[in-house]
């Protein structure tokens, strides 16, 4: 079908923990409709003990998506988002040196502490405002310097994953600001690469490209790709390449001060602010500052999220027990409340593998009842996540000195009504849940703002409110949750660094 002149059609690519997809965004008369064009696997591949992105297969899937999009008429632009921290290395000819390595690979163990030999922790945080996590780009690069220096010497350019896919499409080598801010090499106040950190860690300066603002049109699809796929040379836009910041764009809040929870494989809980908050208190709580759309900052905590349920589900499938997420939620509802609690961010839960067994071990070691059934394990995860959200929200409020009326939950996790209600209960806050496709919608909105189809962030969020279904949850059973929160605080231990 042909696109009418008053419509705009854009293609949003979103790479998640186990799948990628191409979503068509149709903007017409102040509303956005989305359609899935193509979905594909995004599983990492382990070779010789190293976990890699299967990046050439993924680029093939991008091309397949572009071919399929021809059935829907003219595509005006393309935007790509992924999770943060991972990157590709190119040589002086622009050739990929090796498949990018996945952040869940074990190569960064010990690199945070190693970095403090080169620059004091306090100074490190003062520059970046980033939560110290061993998965961050700075520590991946330090690992290369320490263990595979020959590869780093051959590298001419580092491109973070959304920027790498943009490069494959356009031939242009730039770094988008939101994804740059996940690296722990980004100067949060000056919003550029930190030469001090790059020098201190002994990293080659030539690796780092120019940083461009979110919403920059970086070029068109190359003639070669246009000819190969028989498609028009549409614009490629560096949207908020970090999926969290794309999701933040679509939060349907009109308050100047609001708290959001982007809930997926990871949970990101925080608030949108005009300038980074970097001080002794934010450092103590290990809260991160990231670049957000419109030259704003997001002040947030990274919390392990639905990874715990997703990986548990995979383990049960390996054991021959196949459930969908709805079935697991029903089992959890019927299970005994507060049988046991875990710290979702304990390092033992980070690697892939048998999460249910690790939860049982954790409960044994903390002298709690040990969950036996699938429902008890899922309930333990959900209750623990909700209480962890409360813990992180309190830290955010202590740093901002602000109260928040509503928590805006967005992303795939809101499909769990149980988790949404538990979050309202644990945090004693009203919860606005929606949209589910927050990251994709934010990707689309930034494309539309980049081409002046939408005026600004306020208009973008109003469109979401008018286009998407939003559910609301009010807190209940407050005294019980308050009691369990006190128990939860005794179970968890303060952790300044997330370790392998």
N, C-alpha and C positions, 0 to 999 in steps of 0.2 A: 504494500500500500504506500501511497505517496504522503509525505508529511505536509500538512497545511502550513501556510506562511506564519500563522499565529502560534504555532507550536514549536517547541524546541525539544530535540531529542539528544540526550547525551548518554554515554556508556560509562558505567562505574565498575571498575575491577576491584574486588575485595578479596585479599588472601588471608584466610584464617588458619587455625591450628591444624586442621585436617582436610580442609577443602578450600577451593577458590571458586569464585563465580563472577560472571559478567551480568550486570543488571542494567536494563534499559530504563532510563528516567525520562518520562514524558511530562513536560511542563506546559500547562495550558490553562489560561484563565485563573491564575493564582493558585493552582493546585498541582501536586506532583503525583503521578501514577508510576509505579515501578513494575517491571516484568523481568523475570529471570530468563536470560537468553541461553546461558550455558553454565553448567556446574561441573567441576572436575576435582579429582583428588589432589591434595597438597601434602601428602605424607612424606616425611623425611626419609632418606635412604642411608643406611649404615654400611660403609665400606671400610674394611680394615680397621674397625673399631672407631671410626670417625663418622659423625652424623652430618649429612649434607642436605642442602636444598636440592631438589631435582629440577634445576632451574631451566634447562633446555626443554624438558618436557612441559614446564609451565609456560614457556614462551610459545611453544607449539599450541597450547590450549588458548593463549591470548589470540593467536592467529585464527584458531577455529571459531572463537567468539566473534571476531571481526567478520568472518565469512557469514556466520549465522545472522549477524545483525543486518545484513543486506536485505533480508526479508521484511524488515520494518521501515525501510525508507532511509532518508538521509540522516546520518549521525553527525551532529555538529561538533562534538568534542569528546575526549577520553580523559579519565582520571584514574589513578591507581593508588590504592592504600595497602599497607601491610602492617604487621607488628613492627616494633622498633628494634634497634640495636644491631641487626644482622647486615652484612655488606658483601659486595663483590669487589675483587681486585682486578684491575686491568693493566696490561703492560703498555709500553709507549706507543704501540700500534692500535690500542683500543681493544685488544683481544683478551678475553677472559682467561685468567691464569689457572683457576681451578673452580670447581663448583663451590658456591658460598657455603660456609659451615653454619649449622643450625645452633641457636643459642643454648639448646638443651645438651649440646655436646659437653663433655667433661673437661675441655682443655683450659678453662679459666680458673680451675680450682687453685686457690692460694694467690691469685693475681691481685686481689684488692689489697691484701697485706703487703705484697711485693711493691705495689705502687707507692705505698707510704714511705718506702725507703728513698724515694725520689722527690716526694713533695709531702709536706705534713697534711694529715687528714683534714684539719681545720681549714687550711688554705685551699685545699682541693674543693671542699664543699662550698667555701665562700665564693669561688669562681663560678661553679656550675649550678649550685643549688640542687643537685641531683641526689636522689636516694642511692646509697651505695648498694649495688647488686653485682654479683660476679658475672652476670650475663652481659653487662653493658659493653658497648663497643670499645671503650678505652681499655678494658681488661682483655677483650679478645685480641686487640692489636698488641697489647703488652705480651700476651702469650705467644704471638707470632714472633715478636722480637726476641723473646727468651728461648724459644724452642725451634723456630723455623725461620731464622733470620734471612736465609737465602731467598725465601719467597717474598719477604717484605722488601728486600733489595731490588728484586725484579719488578715490583709493582710501581706503576706510575700514577695511578688514580684509584681512590677508594670511592665507591658509590653505594650508598645505602639502598636497600632492596627496591623501594618504589622508584628511586632515581635511576637504578640500574635498568629496570623495565622501561622507564621513560627513554633512557639512552638507546636501548635496543630498538625502540620504535622511531626515534628521531635522530639519533646520532649526536645529541647534545648532552654534555656532561655538566650538570649542575646539581646542587644539593638544596632540597626544600627545607625551610626553617624548622617546621615541627618535627620532622624526622631527625634533623641534625641535633635537636635538643634532647634526644634520647641517648646520645652517645657518651655522655660524661666527659666530653671534650669541648663543649659549647659554653661560651661565656654568656650566662643568662642575663646579665645586666646590659651588656653591650650588643648582645644578639649577633655574635660572630664566633668564629673559631677562636679558641684560647691558645695563643702562641706560647704562653707561659706553660700550660699543661703539655702541649705537644713537645716542647723542648725538654721539659722535666722528665717526661717518659721516654725520651729519645726516639720519637717517631718521625719519619720523614715528612717534612712540610708539604712536599709536592703532592702527597696523597689527597689533600683537601681542596675541593673545588669551591667556586663561588657559591655563597648561600643566597637563595632567592626567597621572597615572601610567599606564603601560602596563597594560591590563586594566581600564580604567574603562568602565562601562556609561554611555553618554552620552545615550541616549534610545531611542525606538522609531521605526520607520518612520512617516512622517506619514500621517494619515488620507487625504489626497489620493492618495498612492501606493498605499496599501492598497486604496482603492476602485478606482483606475484598473486595477490589476493583479489585483484580486480575490484578495489574499493577506492573511494575518494580520499584525498589527502586532508583529513580533518585535523583540527588542532589537538595537541596533547597538552594538558594543563597540569602543572605541579600543584595538585590540591593539597590538603593537609595529609601528607603521606603517612603520618602515624595514625593508625586506625582510631586510637583514643581521641585524638583531636578532631578527626572527622565526625566521630560520634558526638562530641561536645557541641559542634555547630548545630546539630539537630535537636538539642535539648529545648523543649517547648516552654521556656521560662521567660517572663518579662520583668522579673525582679533584678535589681542591680546586684543583689547578693543572693546567691543560691548555691545549694550543694547538689552535686550530681554523683551518680553511681553507674558507670558503664560496666555492665555485667555480662561477661562472656567467659572464655577460657581463663582469662585474668579478670579480676575486679579492680577497677580504678575509681577510687572515691576521692572527690575533691571539690574545688570551687574555682570559678573563673575570676581573675583579678587583673588589674591594669598593669601592675609591676610585680616582679618576683618578690617573694618573701624569703630572705636569706639572713638568718640570724642564729644566735646560740640555741634558741628554743626549737626552731625548725630543724637544725642540725641534730639536736638531741633526739627528736622524734623521727629523724631520718625521712623527712618528707621531701618530695621532689617538686621541682619547678620545670615545666615544659613550655615550649612556645606554642601558643594557641592562635587561632585565626584572628586577623585584624590587629596584629601587633599586641595582642593581649598575652597573658600567661595563665597556665592552669597549675594550681597548687594542689598536689594530690598524693595519695598513698597507693602503691602497687600492692595488691593482695591476691594471693592465689584464689582463683574463682572456681568456675565449673569444671576446670581441669580435674579436680578430685572426683567428680561424678563421672565425667567422660572417661577417665582412665580406669575407674572402677568398672564401668560398663564394659570396657574392652577386656578387662581381666575376666569378668564373668562369662563373656562370649568365648574366651579361650578355654574356659572350663565347660563349655557346652550349654550355658544358661543365657539365653538371648531374651532381653527385655528392651522395650522402647522406653523413652524418658517418662512418658505418661504413666506407664505401669510402675516404674520405680517410684514416682511421686506418690501414687496410690498406696504402695507398700509402706512408704515413709509415714504417710498420714495415719496409718493404722498401727504404727509402732509406738512403743512407750516413749513419752516425752522425756528429754534430758537424762537418758540412761547414761550418756557419757559425752564428753566434749574433747575437742582437739584444738591445738593451735594450727590453723590451716597453713600458716607460713613457716612451720617448722621445716628445716632443710630436708628432712627425710621424705617429704611429700613432693619435692621438686622433680626428681627423675621419673621417667616412665617406668612402668612395671606394676607390681602387685600392690596397689594402693590399699585395698581392703585388709590385706595382711599387715601392712604397716600401721593402719589405724588400730587394729587389734593389739599390736605390740605397744603402740603409744599408750593405749588405755591401760594395759597391764603395768607399764612402767610408772604411770601416774596414779596407780591404785584406784582405778575406776572399774565399774562394770564393763565387761568386754562385749561389744556388739557381736551377735552371731548371725543374724539374717541380713539379707540385702536391704530390706526396709530399715532396719536399725542402723545400718551403716550410712544410708542416704540421709536419714533423719539426723544422725550425728553430724554429718557434713553440713547440712543446711542450718541447723541450730548454731553450729560453730561459726559458720560464715556470717550469720546475722549478728552474732555477738562480736565478731572481729570488726564488722562494719561499725558497730557502736564504739568500739575501742578507737578506731581510726578517726571517726567523726569527732570524738572528744579531743583528740590531738589537733585536728584541723581547727576546731573552735578555739582552743587555747592559743593557737598561733595567730588567728585572724581577729580574735576578740569580738566575734560576731555570733549571733544566733540565727538559725535558719528555720523557716516555717515548714518547708517542704523538702523532701529528698526526691530528686528526679532520677528515677531508675530507667535506663535505656539499654537496649541490646537483647540478645537472645535469651539471657537469663530471666527476663521478665515473663517468659512463657511458663515459668514455675510460679503459680499463684501462691504455693506454699512458701517459697522463699520470699516473695514480695511481702506477704503478711507477717512472716517472721521478722523481716527487716524493720517493718513499721513498729512491731512490738518491741524488739530489742533496742531500737534507737529512740523510741517514744517520739516518733515524728510521722506526719502524714506522708504517704508515698504516692507520687504520680508515676505510673508505670507506662512507658511508651515514648517513642516508637520502638518496636522490635528491631527493625532494620535501620537503626540509628546511624551506623557507620556508612552504609550505602547512601542513605539520604543526605548525610553531611557531605559526602563525596560529590553528590549531584548538586547540592546547593552551592558549594564553592565553585564548581564549574559555571553555574548560572550567574554567580556574582562576578566571576572573572570576565564574563562577556557582557556584563551590565544588563542582563535580563532581570536580575533581582538587585535592588538598590544596596541593601546592607544586611547585617546580621539580624537586626530587629525584624525586618520584613521576612527574612528566611525562616526565623523561628515562628512567626505568625502563620506562615504557609504550612509548617509542620502541624501546628495546632488545628488548622482547618482541614488538613489532608489525612491525618492519621488518628487511629483509635487510641485513646488514652484511658487507662483504668486507674482507680483510686483506692487506697487502703488506709484505714485509720487504725491507730494502735489499740490493742486490747490486752487483757491479762498482764497489766503493767507490773503489779507487785511480784508476780512469779518471775517475770523476765528480769526484774531488778535484782531479785535474789540470786538468780542463776548467773547474772553478770558478775556479781561479786565472787562467785565460785570460779567463773571463767578467768578472772584476773589472777586468781591464785594458781591456776593450771598453766597459764602461758608465762613464758619468761621473756623479758625484754631482749630484743635482738637488734643490734645496730647494723649488722651486715647479713644479707641473705647468702648463705654458703652452700656449696655443693653437698 
